[in-house]
Amino acid sequence: MGWQYTPYFFPLIAGALISLGLAIFAWRHRSTPGATSFAALMGCVACWSLGYAIQLSFIAMRAKVIQSNINYTAIFVVPLTWLAFALQYTGHEKWLTRRNLASLSVIPIILLGIIWTDSWHRWFRTDIELVAIGGKFVVMQPTHGVAFWAFAAYAYSLILLGTGLILRNLIGSASVYRSQAIVITVGTLIPLAANALSIFHLVPFSGIDLTPFSFVLTGAAMAWGIFRYQLLDVVPVAHDTIIENMRDSVIVLDAQKRIVDLNPAAQKLLGRPPSQIIGRPSREVLTAWPALAEYAQDIIEAHAEIALDKEGAQRFFDLRISPLRGLRGGPAGRLIVLRDITVRKRAESELNATLESIADGVIVFDAAGRATIANAAATDLLGTREDEIVGSDIREVMIGVVAQVEQAVINAALESNSLSRSSIKIPWGQKTLSVSAAPVRLDSGEVIGSVAVLRDFTHEAEVDRMKSTFVSIASHELRAPLNAILGYTEMLREGVFGSLTGEQHDAVKRVLANTNQMMSLANNLLDQARMEAGKLSLTLSTFSPANLVDGVRQMMEITAHTKNIDLVSHVAADVPPTITGDFQRLQQILVNLTSNAIKFTDEGSVSLCAYKPDLDHWALAVSDTGCGISEEGQKIVFEPFRRGEEVAHKYGGAGLGLSIAKQLVELMGGEIQLESKVGKGSTFTVVLPIRPT
């Protein structure tokens, strides 16, 4: 076989040892994305350098050819491992699928078969000769065939593709990653240039492949990158302009708690240039902020609020620490994100100060219905501690304090969201609380919670109770003498006590009208008192809607005729022939609405109508062509004892009829609607659910 000494042996061995050391180092960091492929790349380079040193040491042609074929086994893998490293380094590892790797491996496998059978077909080397270098040693000088040039095209395509990815990443990278990318690019271009010079015979040493020699420089560049820029400690996966432009401060720590990257916001926060931060231990950089330094030392994952002194002022930050993991799931470092919430904290402090100064109780709920803020007045009114309210649902707070019946009422109000429309009264222990709520919305309209306002209504509730009791007693006691007056007046009109003159007959008629009005007022007062006390109940029966409408029309015809007003009625064909409900109360509602319509209409007509607005409801509508109601008047028309001044002066009345009608309708599970224009008339519509018969 024979051996010969060449001056290239030791440089090639040095390059192989450097590459092997890099491969071992990368393998120890294999949890970091890109480290495994880099280890494979450096391993192949080490085999290539070592194999070429051995090849140059042989004298015999056959030995040189066999060793060259062995070398190509590693050389064929180099382009693929380089591309894999470049893809992982730049965050494109999603392209490293088994299918893609298998497709790219087809050419090296075919070439491996070709080179070991090259003596049969000469596709890889068309000719081989031994050339003496300076008369001291001989080298193998092949003439390349078509298979070699196919491999060259394949190899250069993959290497240039990977290099292009790294160069593109270099443009937008942060300083630490830009330095890493420069080191890697230089380390790649050196052997690429050396290989091009060798295969195109552009060097004076014909027959010498410069590529393995260049790996000495490549290995040195890579080693410098590893120890100077922590190459392979944390690689720039998903690091792009989004991170660079974030308002939040972002700091990246490696597994050794060193700061390996930070965005401009973090640089501004720390108040130091990257050259004084990158690569240094976090505890050393964060000495001015012990709280943050403590988090950066040993805590792997956290979410907290911390206060930091910045330029002589205290600022508050929302701190999030998240682990960074490699492809195998091992720890690769940590990500620290600091969001400045100083403005929010100050607003919260101002809000809390404002809430504490309010006499009414205020509770703020989140979207899930959990209390997040409760002022001192709220804890006093509810008779509980703040920590028992905050974090709890209002239903939990009621347990043991509010009766089961009242809890059911409150739960129903919460589910129907009726608290947001008006306040409700809640017996809370020995107190009575008035509670109202309003939704909290973002500018987009999204509801993110609600605010409840509590007021001590105990005194007012007692006054209301006494008022209701008085009204109930007074109206009840009024009914007896009024019934007597009605009875004797009817007897006078019928002539039981003798004939009446025309003047006396008119006087009796006026007495009857005013007594009926007084009786109606007494009945309304009694109904109002019963409803406020919650003692008014419905009596359900089956009746005909047509009979209800026609009966009210006939009842009110005389009143309408007296004012020369047309009174008409209509029942739509789709209205069920029978309905389940409280006939007497519905008649009371319809009479009240019709009476008002006639009262406020000086000319024109009044119409009564029954129809179905949808499949599940039926409606009663009373329309008139009267004076109409102003927008201001419509806001108070259903409130008890509330009337517009002009209406009260011209038409009289106690202002209870519409209030009672509305409460009765709501008791039946329906709603009453109003449409009105001044001078055009009004339409009151009662919409009720269709109950199963």
Protein Blocks (a to p, Z undefined) as FASTA:
>chain_A
ZZaddfklmmmmmmmmmmmmmmmmmmmmmmpghklmmmmmmmmmmmmmmmmmmmmmpmbl
klmmmmmmmmmmmmmmmmmmmmmmmmmmnopammmcfklmmmmmmmmmmmmmmmmmmmmn
ommbmbdcdddehhlaccddddddfklmmmmmmmmmmmmmmmmmmmmmmmmpcfklmmmm
mmmmmmmmmmmmmmmmmmnopafbghiafklmmmmmmmmmmmmmmmmnogokaccehiaf
klmmpmbdcddddfkopafbdcfklmmmnopafklmgopafklmmmmmmmlmmmmmmmmb
dcddddddeehiacdddddddddddfkopafbdcdddddfklmmmmmmmmmmmmmmpmbd
cddddfkopafbdcfklmmmnopafklmgopafklmmgokacfklmmmmmmmmmnommmm
pccdddehjbccdddddddddfkopacbdcdddddfklmmmmmmmmmmmmmmmmmmmmmm
mmmmmmmmmmmmnomnopcdfklmmmmmmmmmmmmmmmmmmmmmmmmmmmmnopaccddd
dddfklmmmmmmmmmmmmmmmnopacdddddfklcfbdcddfklmmmmmmmmmmmmmmmp
cbhcdddddddfbfkbccdddddfbebpafklmmmmmpghiacfklmmmngpjhlmmmmm
mmmmmmnopacdddddehiapcdddddddddZZ
